[in-house]
């Protein structure tokens, strides 16, 4: 168990703020978008849009970037599930 592991439940607002401040700017730099979509226990749901919605590496970004950063901040038990938000012209 890592030193950052927590026994207490995650706070959705804390996770949302972390995503907005720490992760979203990096994704925006690459033309994508990342938003907090929800929290169920230790499962964080994110929505990926803009260029991410058509990028074949979006799910890898969710696992290898978003999940890794959230685990470093909130504990090793975090799992990330990503939803791809299709562009308006696909709806």
PDB file of N, CA, C and O in Angstrom:
ATOM      1  N   UNK A   1       0.848  -1.176   0.000  1.00  0.00           N
ATOM      2  CA  UNK A   1       0.000   0.000   0.000  1.00  0.00           C
ATOM      3  C   UNK A   1       0.897   1.244   0.000  1.00  0.00           C
ATOM      4  O   UNK A   1       1.837   1.347   0.788  1.00  0.00           O
ATOM      5  N   UNK A   2       0.593   2.165  -0.883  1.00  0.00           N
ATOM      6  CA  UNK A   2       1.416   3.361  -0.998  1.00  0.00           C
ATOM      7  C   UNK A   2       1.117   4.323   0.142  1.00  0.00           C
ATOM      8  O   UNK A   2       0.064   4.229   0.771  1.00  0.00           O
ATOM      9  N   UNK A   3       2.037   5.251   0.416  1.00  0.00           N
ATOM     10  CA  UNK A   3       1.799   6.244   1.462  1.00  0.00           C
ATOM     11  C   UNK A   3       0.602   7.127   1.161  1.00  0.00           C
ATOM     12  O   UNK A   3       0.021   7.701   2.082  1.00  0.00           O
ATOM     13  N   UNK A   4       0.212   7.255  -0.116  1.00  0.00           N
ATOM     14  CA  UNK A   4      -0.911   8.109  -0.482  1.00  0.00           C
ATOM     15  C   UNK A   4      -2.245   7.358  -0.436  1.00  0.00           C
ATOM     16  O   UNK A   4      -3.291   7.963  -0.673  1.00  0.00           O
ATOM     17  N   UNK A   5      -2.231   6.045  -0.134  1.00  0.00           N
ATOM     18  CA  UNK A   5      -3.482   5.306  -0.041  1.00  0.00           C
ATOM     19  C   UNK A   5      -4.299   5.851   1.110  1.00  0.00           C
ATOM     20  O   UNK A   5      -3.764   6.228   2.152  1.00  0.00           O
ATOM     21  N   UNK A   6      -5.593   5.886   0.907  1.00  0.00           N
ATOM     22  CA  UNK A   6      -6.465   6.455   1.919  1.00  0.00           C
ATOM     23  C   UNK A   6      -7.546   5.443   2.272  1.00  0.00           C
ATOM     24  O   UNK A   6      -8.073   4.759   1.395  1.00  0.00           O
ATOM     25  N   UNK A   7      -7.870   5.352   3.536  1.00  0.00           N
ATOM     26  CA  UNK A   7      -8.948   4.477   3.969  1.00  0.00           C
ATOM     27  C   UNK A   7     -10.295   5.189   3.800  1.00  0.00           C
ATOM     28  O   UNK A   7     -11.319   4.540   3.589  1.00  0.00           O
ATOM     29  N   UNK A   8     -10.290   6.502   3.891  1.00  0.00           N
ATOM     30  CA  UNK A   8     -11.548   7.247   3.810  1.00  0.00           C
ATOM     31  C   UNK A   8     -12.032   7.311   2.372  1.00  0.00           C
ATOM     32  O   UNK A   8     -11.235   7.220   1.438  1.00  0.00           O
ATOM     33  N   UNK A   9     -13.333   7.467   2.195  1.00  0.00           N
ATOM     34  CA  UNK A   9     -13.876   7.575   0.832  1.00  0.00           C
ATOM     35  C   UNK A   9     -13.349   8.819   0.121  1.00  0.00           C
ATOM     36  O   UNK A   9     -12.993   9.815   0.751  1.00  0.00           O
ATOM     37  N   UNK A  10     -13.311   8.732  -1.191  1.00  0.00           N
ATOM     38  CA  UNK A  10     -12.897   9.892  -1.981  1.00  0.00           C
ATOM     39  C   UNK A  10     -13.979  10.955  -1.937  1.00  0.00           C
ATOM     40  O   UNK A  10     -15.166  10.646  -1.837  1.00  0.00           O
ATOM     41  N   UNK A  11     -13.566  12.188  -2.012  1.00  0.00           N
ATOM     42  CA  UNK A  11     -14.481  13.317  -2.091  1.00  0.00           C
ATOM     43  C   UNK A  11     -14.578  13.728  -3.558  1.00  0.00           C
ATOM     44  O   UNK A  11     -13.573  14.083  -4.174  1.00  0.00           O
ATOM     45  N   UNK A  12     -15.783  13.679  -4.111  1.00  0.00           N
ATOM     46  CA  UNK A  12     -15.973  13.970  -5.534  1.00  0.00           C
ATOM     47  C   UNK A  12     -15.500  15.375  -5.894  1.00  0.00           C
ATOM     48  O   UNK A  12     -14.896  15.569  -6.949  1.00  0.00           O
ATOM     49  N   UNK A  13     -15.767  16.353  -5.036  1.00  0.00           N
ATOM     50  CA  UNK A  13     -15.341  17.725  -5.332  1.00  0.00           C
ATOM     51  C   UNK A  13     -13.822  17.849  -5.359  1.00  0.00           C
ATOM     52  O   UNK A  13     -13.269  18.591  -6.170  1.00  0.00           O
ATOM     53  N   UNK A  14     -13.158  17.128  -4.477  1.00  0.00           N
ATOM     54  CA  UNK A  14     -11.697  17.155  -4.435  1.00  0.00           C
ATOM     55  C   UNK A  14     -11.115  16.544  -5.719  1.00  0.00           C
ATOM     56  O   UNK A  14     -10.163  17.076  -6.289  1.00  0.00           O
ATOM     57  N   UNK A  15     -11.689  15.436  -6.159  1.00  0.00           N
ATOM     58  CA  UNK A  15     -11.231  14.788  -7.389  1.00  0.00           C
ATOM     59  C   UNK A  15     -11.512  15.689  -8.591  1.00  0.00           C
ATOM     60  O   UNK A  15     -10.654  15.853  -9.458  1.00  0.00           O
ATOM     61  N   UNK A  16     -12.706  16.270  -8.644  1.00  0.00           N
ATOM     62  CA  UNK A  16     -13.064  17.174  -9.745  1.00  0.00           C
ATOM     63  C   UNK A  16     -12.093  18.350  -9.825  1.00  0.00           C
ATOM     64  O   UNK A  16     -11.621  18.695 -10.908  1.00  0.00           O
ATOM     65  N   UNK A  17     -11.796  18.963  -8.680  1.00  0.00           N
ATOM     66  CA  UNK A  17     -10.852  20.091  -8.659  1.00  0.00           C
ATOM     67  C   UNK A  17      -9.469  19.667  -9.130  1.00  0.00           C
ATOM     68  O   UNK A  17      -8.816  20.400  -9.873  1.00  0.00           O
ATOM     69  N   UNK A  18      -9.018  18.490  -8.703  1.00  0.00           N
ATOM     70  CA  UNK A  18      -7.708  17.994  -9.126  1.00  0.00           C
ATOM     71  C   UNK A  18      -7.667  17.817 -10.646  1.00  0.00           C
ATOM     72  O   UNK A  18      -6.695  18.203 -11.296  1.00  0.00           O
ATOM     73  N   UNK A  19      -8.717  17.235 -11.200  1.00  0.00           N
ATOM     74  CA  UNK A  19      -8.773  17.035 -12.655  1.00  0.00           C
ATOM     75  C   UNK A  19      -8.742  18.377 -13.370  1.00  0.00           C
ATOM     76  O   UNK A  19      -8.001  18.551 -14.337  1.00  0.00           O
ATOM     77  N   UNK A  20      -9.542  19.324 -12.900  1.00  0.00           N
ATOM     78  CA  UNK A  20      -9.608  20.643 -13.547  1.00  0.00           C
ATOM     79  C   UNK A  20      -8.289  21.401 -13.464  1.00  0.00           C
ATOM     80  O   UNK A  20      -7.887  22.050 -14.430  1.00  0.00           O
ATOM     81  N   UNK A  21      -7.617  21.326 -12.331  1.00  0.00           N
ATOM     82  CA  UNK A  21      -6.373  22.098 -12.137  1.00  0.00           C
ATOM     83  C   UNK A  21      -5.136  21.410 -12.679  1.00  0.00           C
ATOM     84  O   UNK A  21      -4.269  22.057 -13.265  1.00  0.00           O
ATOM     85  N   UNK A  22      -5.050  20.104 -12.489  1.00  0.00           N
ATOM     86  CA  UNK A  22      -3.807  19.388 -12.775  1.00  0.00           C
ATOM     87  C   UNK A  22      -3.792  18.631 -14.102  1.00  0.00           C
ATOM     88  O   UNK A  22      -2.746  18.533 -14.743  1.00  0.00           O
ATOM     89  N   UNK A  23      -4.932  18.099 -14.517  1.00  0.00           N
ATOM     90  CA  UNK A  23      -4.942  17.225 -15.686  1.00  0.00           C
ATOM     91  C   UNK A  23      -5.536  17.870 -16.932  1.00  0.00           C
ATOM     92  O   UNK A  23      -4.989  17.728 -18.026  1.00  0.00           O
ATOM     93  N   UNK A  24      -6.628  18.564 -16.779  1.00  0.00           N
ATOM     94  CA  UNK A  24      -7.316  19.151 -17.932  1.00  0.00           C
ATOM     95  C   UNK A  24      -6.427  20.091 -18.736  1.00  0.00           C
ATOM     96  O   UNK A  24      -6.468  20.035 -19.966  1.00  0.00           O
ATOM     97  N   UNK A  25      -5.615  20.961 -18.103  1.00  0.00           N
ATOM     98  CA  UNK A  25      -4.759  21.853 -18.904  1.00  0.00           C
ATOM     99  C   UNK A  25      -3.809  21.106 -19.848  1.00  0.00           C
ATOM    100  O   UNK A  25      -3.567  21.556 -20.968  1.00  0.00           O
ATOM    101  N   UNK A  26      -3.279  19.978 -19.404  1.00  0.00           N
ATOM    102  CA  UNK A  26      -2.370  19.210 -20.259  1.00  0.00           C
ATOM    103  C   UNK A  26      -3.109  18.611 -21.447  1.00  0.00           C
ATOM    104  O   UNK A  26      -2.580  18.576 -22.558  1.00  0.00           O
ATOM    105  N   UNK A  27      -4.330  18.142 -21.217  1.00  0.00           N
ATOM    106  CA  UNK A  27      -5.120  17.570 -22.304  1.00  0.00           C
ATOM    107  C   UNK A  27      -5.555  18.670 -23.279  1.00  0.00           C
ATOM    108  O   UNK A  27      -5.565  18.459 -24.491  1.00  0.00           O
ATOM    109  N   UNK A  28      -5.914  19.839 -22.748  1.00  0.00           N
ATOM    110  CA  UNK A  28      -6.297  20.964 -23.595  1.00  0.00           C
ATOM    111  C   UNK A  28      -5.153  21.389 -24.515  1.00  0.00           C
ATOM    112  O   UNK A  28      -5.396  21.783 -25.656  1.00  0.00           O
ATOM    113  N   UNK A  29      -3.922  21.316 -24.038  1.00  0.00           N
ATOM    114  CA  UNK A  29      -2.756  21.684 -24.852  1.00  0.00           C
ATOM    115  C   UNK A  29      -2.644  20.823 -26.107  1.00  0.00           C
ATOM    116  O   UNK A  29      -2.113  21.268 -27.124  1.00  0.00           O
ATOM    117  N   UNK A  30      -3.141  19.600 -26.034  1.00  0.00           N
ATOM    118  CA  UNK A  30      -3.084  18.696 -27.189  1.00  0.00           C
ATOM    119  C   UNK A  30      -4.364  18.729 -28.018  1.00  0.00           C
ATOM    120  O   UNK A  30      -4.542  17.910 -28.919  1.00  0.00           O
ATOM    121  N   UNK A  31      -5.257  19.674 -27.715  1.00  0.00           N
ATOM    122  CA  UNK A  31      -6.476  19.817 -28.501  1.00  0.00           C
ATOM    123  C   UNK A  31      -7.650  18.996 -28.004  1.00  0.00           C
ATOM    124  O   UNK A  31      -8.711  18.987 -28.628  1.00  0.00           O
ATOM    125  N   UNK A  32      -7.470  18.311 -26.895  1.00  0.00           N
ATOM    126  CA  UNK A  32      -8.546  17.502 -26.338  1.00  0.00           C
ATOM    127  C   UNK A  32      -9.269  18.235 -25.226  1.00  0.00           C
ATOM    128  O   UNK A  32      -9.042  19.421 -24.990  1.00  0.00           O
ATOM    129  N   UNK A  33     -10.135  17.516 -24.556  1.00  0.00           N
ATOM    130  CA  UNK A  33     -10.839  18.061 -23.404  1.00  0.00           C
ATOM    131  C   UNK A  33     -11.078  16.934 -22.415  1.00  0.00           C
ATOM    132  O   UNK A  33     -11.306  15.791 -22.809  1.00  0.00           O
ATOM    133  N   UNK A  34     -11.027  17.255 -21.144  1.00  0.00           N
ATOM    134  CA  UNK A  34     -11.196  16.270 -20.085  1.00  0.00           C
ATOM    135  C   UNK A  34     -12.036  16.891 -18.990  1.00  0.00           C
ATOM    136  O   UNK A  34     -11.707  17.960 -18.477  1.00  0.00           O
ATOM    137  N   UNK A  35     -13.124  16.223 -18.629  1.00  0.00           N
ATOM    138  CA  UNK A  35     -13.973  16.703 -17.547  1.00  0.00           C
ATOM    139  C   UNK A  35     -14.322  15.547 -16.621  1.00  0.00           C
ATOM    140  O   UNK A  35     -14.343  14.387 -17.032  1.00  0.00           O
ATOM    141  N   UNK A  36     -14.590  15.877 -15.391  1.00  0.00           N
ATOM    142  CA  UNK A  36     -15.031  14.923 -14.390  1.00  0.00           C
ATOM    143  C   UNK A  36     -16.483  14.565 -14.680  1.00  0.00           C
ATOM    144  O   UNK A  36     -17.321  15.450 -14.851  1.00  0.00           O
ATOM    145  N   UNK A  37     -16.784  13.257 -14.736  1.00  0.00           N
ATOM    146  CA  UNK A  37     -18.152  12.818 -15.037  1.00  0.00           C
ATOM    147  C   UNK A  37     -18.826  12.148 -13.855  1.00  0.00           C
ATOM    148  O   UNK A  37     -20.051  12.026 -13.838  1.00  0.00           O
ATOM    149  N   UNK A  38     -18.054  11.709 -12.865  1.00  0.00           N
ATOM    150  CA  UNK A  38     -18.680  11.094 -11.706  1.00  0.00           C
ATOM    151  C   UNK A  38     -17.720  10.241 -10.907  1.00  0.00           C
ATOM    152  O   UNK A  38     -16.588   9.984 -11.317  1.00  0.00           O
ATOM    153  N   UNK A  39     -18.203   9.810  -9.758  1.00  0.00           N
ATOM    154  CA  UNK A  39     -17.399   9.002  -8.854  1.00  0.00           C
ATOM    155  C   UNK A  39     -18.302   7.955  -8.214  1.00  0.00           C
ATOM    156  O   UNK A  39     -19.373   8.276  -7.698  1.00  0.00           O
ATOM    157  N   UNK A  40     -17.865   6.711  -8.253  1.00  0.00           N
ATOM    158  CA  UNK A  40     -18.589   5.617  -7.608  1.00  0.00           C
ATOM    159  C   UNK A  40     -17.572   4.790  -6.836  1.00  0.00           C
ATOM    160  O   UNK A  40     -16.861   3.969  -7.413  1.00  0.00           O
ATOM    161  N   UNK A  41     -17.508   5.010  -5.538  1.00  0.00           N
ATOM    162  CA  UNK A  41     -16.503   4.326  -4.730  1.00  0.00           C
ATOM    163  C   UNK A  41     -15.114   4.816  -5.082  1.00  0.00           C
ATOM    164  O   UNK A  41     -14.793   5.986  -4.870  1.00  0.00           O
ATOM    165  N   UNK A  42     -14.286   3.932  -5.618  1.00  0.00           N
ATOM    166  CA  UNK A  42     -12.931   4.289  -6.044  1.00  0.00           C
ATOM    167  C   UNK A  42     -12.809   4.336  -7.568  1.00  0.00           C
ATOM    168  O   UNK A  42     -11.699   4.341  -8.101  1.00  0.00           O
ATOM    169  N   UNK A  43     -13.942   4.371  -8.266  1.00  0.00           N
ATOM    170  CA  UNK A  43     -13.960   4.450  -9.727  1.00  0.00           C
ATOM    171  C   UNK A  43     -14.298   5.883 -10.129  1.00  0.00           C
ATOM    172  O   UNK A  43     -15.369   6.402  -9.815  1.00  0.00           O
ATOM    173  N   UNK A  44     -13.360   6.503 -10.827  1.00  0.00           N
ATOM    174  CA  UNK A  44     -13.540   7.876 -11.298  1.00  0.00           C
ATOM    175  C   UNK A  44     -13.916   7.800 -12.781  1.00  0.00           C
ATOM    176  O   UNK A  44     -13.209   7.195 -13.587  1.00  0.00           O
ATOM    177  N   UNK A  45     -15.033   8.420 -13.114  1.00  0.00           N
ATOM    178  CA  UNK A  45     -15.461   8.486 -14.512  1.00  0.00           C
ATOM    179  C   UNK A  45     -15.107   9.863 -15.063  1.00  0.00           C
ATOM    180  O   UNK A  45     -15.385  10.889 -14.444  1.00  0.00           O
ATOM    181  N   UNK A  46     -14.491   9.859 -16.237  1.00  0.00           N
ATOM    182  CA  UNK A  46     -14.153  11.108 -16.905  1.00  0.00           C
ATOM    183  C   UNK A  46     -14.764  11.101 -18.298  1.00  0.00           C
ATOM    184  O   UNK A  46     -15.015  10.045 -18.879  1.00  0.00           O
ATOM    185  N   UNK A  47     -14.994  12.286 -18.817  1.00  0.00           N
ATOM    186  CA  UNK A  47     -15.497  12.450 -20.177  1.00  0.00           C
ATOM    187  C   UNK A  47     -14.375  13.101 -20.985  1.00  0.00           C
ATOM    188  O   UNK A  47     -13.798  14.109 -20.577  1.00  0.00           O
ATOM    189  N   UNK A  48     -14.083  12.507 -22.131  1.00  0.00           N
ATOM    190  CA  UNK A  48     -13.035  13.029 -23.001  1.00  0.00           C
ATOM    191  C   UNK A  48     -13.688  13.519 -24.279  1.00  0.00           C
ATOM    192  O   UNK A  48     -14.427  12.781 -24.931  1.00  0.00           O
ATOM    193  N   UNK A  49     -13.414  14.766 -24.636  1.00  0.00           N
ATOM    194  CA  UNK A  49     -14.032  15.355 -25.813  1.00  0.00           C
ATOM    195  C   UNK A  49     -13.020  16.054 -26.697  1.00  0.00           C
ATOM    196  O   UNK A  49     -11.813  15.853 -26.568  1.00  0.00           O
ATOM    197  N   UNK A  50     -13.531  16.878 -27.597  1.00  0.00           N
ATOM    198  CA  UNK A  50     -12.733  17.599 -28.598  1.00  0.00           C
ATOM    199  C   UNK A  50     -11.893  16.570 -29.380  1.00  0.00           C
ATOM    200  O   UNK A  50     -12.442  15.571 -29.845  1.00  0.00           O
ATOM    201  N   UNK A  51     -10.603  16.786 -29.531  1.00  0.00           N
ATOM    202  CA  UNK A  51      -9.770  15.864 -30.302  1.00  0.00           C
ATOM    203  C   UNK A  51      -9.692  14.481 -29.674  1.00  0.00           C
ATOM    204  O   UNK A  51      -9.483  13.494 -30.379  1.00  0.00           O
ATOM    205  N   UNK A  52      -9.857  14.395 -28.360  1.00  0.00           N
ATOM    206  CA  UNK A  52      -9.814  13.089 -27.695  1.00  0.00           C
ATOM    207  C   UNK A  52     -10.912  12.164 -28.194  1.00  0.00           C
ATOM    208  O   UNK A  52     -10.729  10.948 -28.238  1.00  0.00           O
ATOM    209  N   UNK A  53     -12.056  12.737 -28.571  1.00  0.00           N
ATOM    210  CA  UNK A  53     -13.183  11.905 -28.975  1.00  0.00           C
ATOM    211  C   UNK A  53     -12.938  11.168 -30.281  1.00  0.00           C
ATOM    212  O   UNK A  53     -13.616  10.181 -30.564  1.00  0.00           O
ATOM    213  N   UNK A  54     -11.997  11.620 -31.070  1.00  0.00           N
ATOM    214  CA  UNK A  54     -11.682  10.953 -32.335  1.00  0.00           C
ATOM    215  C   UNK A  54     -10.262  10.384 -32.346  1.00  0.00           C
ATOM    216  O   UNK A  54      -9.804   9.886 -33.375  1.00  0.00           O
ATOM    217  N   UNK A  55      -9.576  10.452 -31.233  1.00  0.00           N
ATOM    218  CA  UNK A  55      -8.186   9.982 -31.143  1.00  0.00           C
ATOM    219  C   UNK A  55      -8.146   8.501 -30.762  1.00  0.00           C
ATOM    220  O   UNK A  55      -8.790   8.099 -29.793  1.00  0.00           O
ATOM    221  N   UNK A  56      -7.401   7.687 -31.510  1.00  0.00           N
ATOM    222  CA  UNK A  56      -7.311   6.267 -31.164  1.00  0.00           C
ATOM    223  C   UNK A  56      -6.564   6.013 -29.850  1.00  0.00           C
ATOM    224  O   UNK A  56      -6.646   4.913 -29.303  1.00  0.00           O
ATOM    225  N   UNK A  57      -5.853   6.993 -29.347  1.00  0.00           N
ATOM    226  CA  UNK A  57      -5.106   6.825 -28.092  1.00  0.00           C
ATOM    227  C   UNK A  57      -5.835   7.367 -26.872  1.00  0.00           C
ATOM    228  O   UNK A  57      -5.262   7.393 -25.782  1.00  0.00           O
ATOM    229  N   UNK A  58      -7.067   7.794 -27.021  1.00  0.00           N
ATOM    230  CA  UNK A  58      -7.789   8.426 -25.910  1.00  0.00           C
ATOM    231  C   UNK A  58      -7.914   7.504 -24.705  1.00  0.00           C
ATOM    232  O   UNK A  58      -7.698   7.941 -23.575  1.00  0.00           O
ATOM    233  N   UNK A  59      -8.252   6.254 -24.919  1.00  0.00           N
ATOM    234  CA  UNK A  59      -8.418   5.333 -23.783  1.00  0.00           C
ATOM    235  C   UNK A  59      -7.079   5.038 -23.116  1.00  0.00           C
ATOM    236  O   UNK A  59      -7.018   4.830 -21.905  1.00  0.00           O
ATOM    237  N   UNK A  60      -6.009   5.022 -23.906  1.00  0.00           N
ATOM    238  CA  UNK A  60      -4.674   4.862 -23.305  1.00  0.00           C
ATOM    239  C   UNK A  60      -4.320   6.077 -22.472  1.00  0.00           C
ATOM    240  O   UNK A  60      -3.722   5.947 -21.404  1.00  0.00           O
ATOM    241  N   UNK A  61      -4.688   7.270 -22.957  1.00  0.00           N
ATOM    242  CA  UNK A  61      -4.456   8.490 -22.185  1.00  0.00           C
ATOM    243  C   UNK A  61      -5.186   8.408 -20.851  1.00  0.00           C
ATOM    244  O   UNK A  61      -4.643   8.792 -19.815  1.00  0.00           O
ATOM    245  N   UNK A  62      -6.404   7.913 -20.879  1.00  0.00           N
ATOM    246  CA  UNK A  62      -7.177   7.780 -19.639  1.00  0.00           C
ATOM    247  C   UNK A  62      -6.481   6.843 -18.659  1.00  0.00           C
ATOM    248  O   UNK A  62      -6.404   7.147 -17.468  1.00  0.00           O
ATOM    249  N   UNK A  63      -5.983   5.732 -19.131  1.00  0.00           N
ATOM    250  CA  UNK A  63      -5.336   4.755 -18.246  1.00  0.00           C
ATOM    251  C   UNK A  63      -3.929   5.172 -17.838  1.00  0.00           C
ATOM    252  O   UNK A  63      -3.588   5.136 -16.656  1.00  0.00           O
ATOM    253  N   UNK A  64      -3.119   5.565 -18.803  1.00  0.00           N
ATOM    254  CA  UNK A  64      -1.706   5.794 -18.518  1.00  0.00           C
ATOM    255  C   UNK A  64      -1.379   7.198 -18.027  1.00  0.00           C
ATOM    256  O   UNK A  64      -0.335   7.397 -17.406  1.00  0.00           O
ATOM    257  N   UNK A  65      -2.221   8.156 -18.283  1.00  0.00           N
ATOM    258  CA  UNK A  65      -1.979   9.514 -17.795  1.00  0.00           C
ATOM    259  C   UNK A  65      -2.937   9.862 -16.663  1.00  0.00           C
ATOM    260  O   UNK A  65      -2.506  10.150 -15.546  1.00  0.00           O
ATOM    261  N   UNK A  66      -4.221   9.836 -16.947  1.00  0.00           N
ATOM    262  CA  UNK A  66      -5.213  10.264 -15.949  1.00  0.00           C
ATOM    263  C   UNK A  66      -5.200   9.332 -14.745  1.00  0.00           C
ATOM    264  O   UNK A  66      -5.094   9.797 -13.610  1.00  0.00           O
ATOM    265  N   UNK A  67      -5.305   8.034 -14.970  1.00  0.00           N
ATOM    266  CA  UNK A  67      -5.334   7.093 -13.850  1.00  0.00           C
ATOM    267  C   UNK A  67      -4.041   7.135 -13.043  1.00  0.00           C
ATOM    268  O   UNK A  67      -4.075   7.097 -11.813  1.00  0.00           O
ATOM    269  N   UNK A  68      -2.913   7.212 -13.722  1.00  0.00           N
ATOM    270  CA  UNK A  68      -1.628   7.255 -13.007  1.00  0.00           C
ATOM    271  C   UNK A  68      -1.517   8.492 -12.125  1.00  0.00           C
ATOM    272  O   UNK A  68      -1.062   8.399 -10.985  1.00  0.00           O
ATOM    273  N   UNK A  69      -1.928   9.649 -12.638  1.00  0.00           N
ATOM    274  CA  UNK A  69      -1.863  10.882 -11.847  1.00  0.00           C
ATOM    275  C   UNK A  69      -2.840  10.859 -10.678  1.00  0.00           C
ATOM    276  O   UNK A  69      -2.515  11.317  -9.582  1.00  0.00           O
ATOM    277  N   UNK A  70      -4.047  10.322 -10.912  1.00  0.00           N
ATOM    278  CA  UNK A  70      -5.017  10.222  -9.814  1.00  0.00           C
ATOM    279  C   UNK A  70      -4.540   9.241  -8.751  1.00  0.00           C
ATOM    280  O   UNK A  70      -4.729   9.488  -7.560  1.00  0.00           O
ATOM    281  N   UNK A  71      -3.932   8.146  -9.154  1.00  0.00           N
ATOM    282  CA  UNK A  71      -3.399   7.184  -8.182  1.00  0.00           C
ATOM    283  C   UNK A  71      -2.281   7.812  -7.350  1.00  0.00           C
ATOM    284  O   UNK A  71      -2.199   7.586  -6.143  1.00  0.00           O
ATOM    285  N   UNK A  72      -1.431   8.591  -7.989  1.00  0.00           N
ATOM    286  CA  UNK A  72      -0.353   9.252  -7.246  1.00  0.00           C
ATOM    287  C   UNK A  72      -0.911  10.243  -6.226  1.00  0.00           C
ATOM    288  O   UNK A  72      -0.330  10.427  -5.156  1.00  0.00           O
ATOM    289  N   UNK A  73      -2.028  10.876  -6.550  1.00  0.00           N
ATOM    290  CA  UNK A  73      -2.606  11.880  -5.666  1.00  0.00           C
ATOM    291  C   UNK A  73      -3.547  11.299  -4.616  1.00  0.00           C
ATOM    292  O   UNK A  73      -3.616  11.810  -3.498  1.00  0.00           O
ATOM    293  N   UNK A  74      -4.280  10.224  -4.967  1.00  0.00           N
ATOM    294  CA  UNK A  74      -5.347   9.753  -4.096  1.00  0.00           C
ATOM    295  C   UNK A  74      -5.233   8.299  -3.658  1.00  0.00           C
ATOM    296  O   UNK A  74      -6.053   7.841  -2.862  1.00  0.00           O
ATOM    297  N   UNK A  75      -4.253   7.565  -4.148  1.00  0.00           N
ATOM    298  CA  UNK A  75      -4.084   6.174  -3.720  1.00  0.00           C
ATOM    299  C   UNK A  75      -4.170   5.194  -4.879  1.00  0.00           C
ATOM    300  O   UNK A  75      -4.772   5.466  -5.918  1.00  0.00           O
ATOM    301  N   UNK A  76      -3.548   4.048  -4.660  1.00  0.00           N
ATOM    302  CA  UNK A  76      -3.398   3.039  -5.711  1.00  0.00           C
ATOM    303  C   UNK A  76      -4.691   2.318  -6.088  1.00  0.00           C
ATOM    304  O   UNK A  76      -4.729   1.609  -7.094  1.00  0.00           O
ATOM    305  N   UNK A  77      -5.730   2.488  -5.309  1.00  0.00           N
ATOM    306  CA  UNK A  77      -6.968   1.754  -5.568  1.00  0.00           C
ATOM    307  C   UNK A  77      -7.852   2.424  -6.617  1.00  0.00           C
ATOM    308  O   UNK A  77      -8.897   1.879  -6.976  1.00  0.00           O
ATOM    309  N   UNK A  78      -7.457   3.582  -7.110  1.00  0.00           N
ATOM    310  CA  UNK A  78      -8.257   4.330  -8.081  1.00  0.00           C
ATOM    311  C   UNK A  78      -8.297   3.603  -9.417  1.00  0.00           C
ATOM    312  O   UNK A  78      -7.292   3.064  -9.880  1.00  0.00           O
ATOM    313  N   UNK A  79      -9.467   3.598 -10.023  1.00  0.00           N
ATOM    314  CA  UNK A  79      -9.647   3.110 -11.390  1.00  0.00           C
ATOM    315  C   UNK A  79     -10.346   4.209 -12.173  1.00  0.00           C
ATOM    316  O   UNK A  79     -11.239   4.877 -11.651  1.00  0.00           O
ATOM    317  N   UNK A  80      -9.944   4.397 -13.413  1.00  0.00           N
ATOM    318  CA  UNK A  80     -10.560   5.421 -14.261  1.00  0.00           C
ATOM    319  C   UNK A  80     -11.317   4.746 -15.393  1.00  0.00           C
ATOM    320  O   UNK A  80     -10.812   3.833 -16.046  1.00  0.00           O
ATOM    321  N   UNK A  81     -12.531   5.213 -15.608  1.00  0.00           N
ATOM    322  CA  UNK A  81     -13.327   4.807 -16.760  1.00  0.00           C
ATOM    323  C   UNK A  81     -13.579   6.052 -17.593  1.00  0.00           C
ATOM    324  O   UNK A  81     -14.007   7.083 -17.072  1.00  0.00           O
ATOM    325  N   UNK A  82     -13.313   5.953 -18.882  1.00  0.00           N
ATOM    326  CA  UNK A  82     -13.455   7.110 -19.772  1.00  0.00           C
ATOM    327  C   UNK A  82     -14.640   6.937 -20.701  1.00  0.00           C
ATOM    328  O   UNK A  82     -14.872   5.861 -21.253  1.00  0.00           O
ATOM    329  N   UNK A  83     -15.382   8.019 -20.860  1.00  0.00           N
ATOM    330  CA  UNK A  83     -16.454   8.105 -21.847  1.00  0.00           C
ATOM    331  C   UNK A  83     -15.957   9.062 -22.922  1.00  0.00           C
ATOM    332  O   UNK A  83     -15.417  10.124 -22.612  1.00  0.00           O
ATOM    333  N   UNK A  84     -16.137   8.690 -24.179  1.00  0.00           N
ATOM    334  CA  UNK A  84     -15.756   9.579 -25.258  1.00  0.00           C
ATOM    335  C   UNK A  84     -16.987  10.375 -25.669  1.00  0.00           C
ATOM    336  O   UNK A  84     -18.027   9.803 -25.992  1.00  0.00           O
ATOM    337  N   UNK A  85     -16.865  11.678 -25.653  1.00  0.00           N
ATOM    338  CA  UNK A  85     -17.956  12.580 -26.004  1.00  0.00           C
ATOM    339  C   UNK A  85     -17.844  12.867 -27.500  1.00  0.00           C
ATOM    340  O   UNK A  85     -16.965  13.624 -27.911  1.00  0.00           O
ATOM    341  N   UNK A  86     -18.716  12.278 -28.325  1.00  0.00           N
ATOM    342  CA  UNK A  86     -18.566  12.444 -29.775  1.00  0.00           C
ATOM    343  C   UNK A  86     -18.735  13.887 -30.213  1.00  0.00           C
ATOM    344  O   UNK A  86     -19.492  14.636 -29.596  1.00  0.00           O
ATOM    345  N   UNK A  87     -18.037  14.286 -31.273  1.00  0.00           N
ATOM    346  CA  UNK A  87     -18.186  15.643 -31.773  1.00  0.00           C
ATOM    347  C   UNK A  87     -19.618  15.903 -32.228  1.00  0.00           C
ATOM    348  O   UNK A  87     -20.351  14.975 -32.569  1.00  0.00           O
ATOM    349  N   UNK A  88     -20.000  17.153 -32.230  1.00  0.00           N
ATOM    350  CA  UNK A  88     -21.375  17.539 -32.566  1.00  0.00           C
ATOM    351  C   UNK A  88     -21.810  17.015 -33.939  1.00  0.00           C
ATOM    352  O   UNK A  88     -22.986  16.710 -34.139  1.00  0.00           O
ATOM    353  N   UNK A  89     -20.878  16.909 -34.878  1.00  0.00           N
ATOM    354  CA  UNK A  89     -21.259  16.501 -36.229  1.00  0.00           C
ATOM    355  C   UNK A  89     -21.466  14.988 -36.349  1.00  0.00           C
ATOM    356  O   UNK A  89     -21.864  14.510 -37.411  1.00  0.00           O
ATOM    357  N   UNK A  90     -21.199  14.219 -35.268  1.00  0.00           N
ATOM    358  CA  UNK A  90     -21.472  12.781 -35.273  1.00  0.00           C
ATOM    359  C   UNK A  90     -22.811  12.468 -34.610  1.00  0.00           C
ATOM    360  O   UNK A  90     -23.273  11.328 -34.664  1.00  0.00           O
ATOM    361  N   UNK A  91     -23.435  13.455 -33.992  1.00  0.00           N
ATOM    362  CA  UNK A  91     -24.677  13.216 -33.246  1.00  0.00           C
ATOM    363  C   UNK A  91     -25.879  13.241 -34.146  1.00  0.00           C
ATOM    364  O   UNK A  91     -27.003  13.058 -33.680  1.00  0.00           O
TER     365      UNK A  91
END
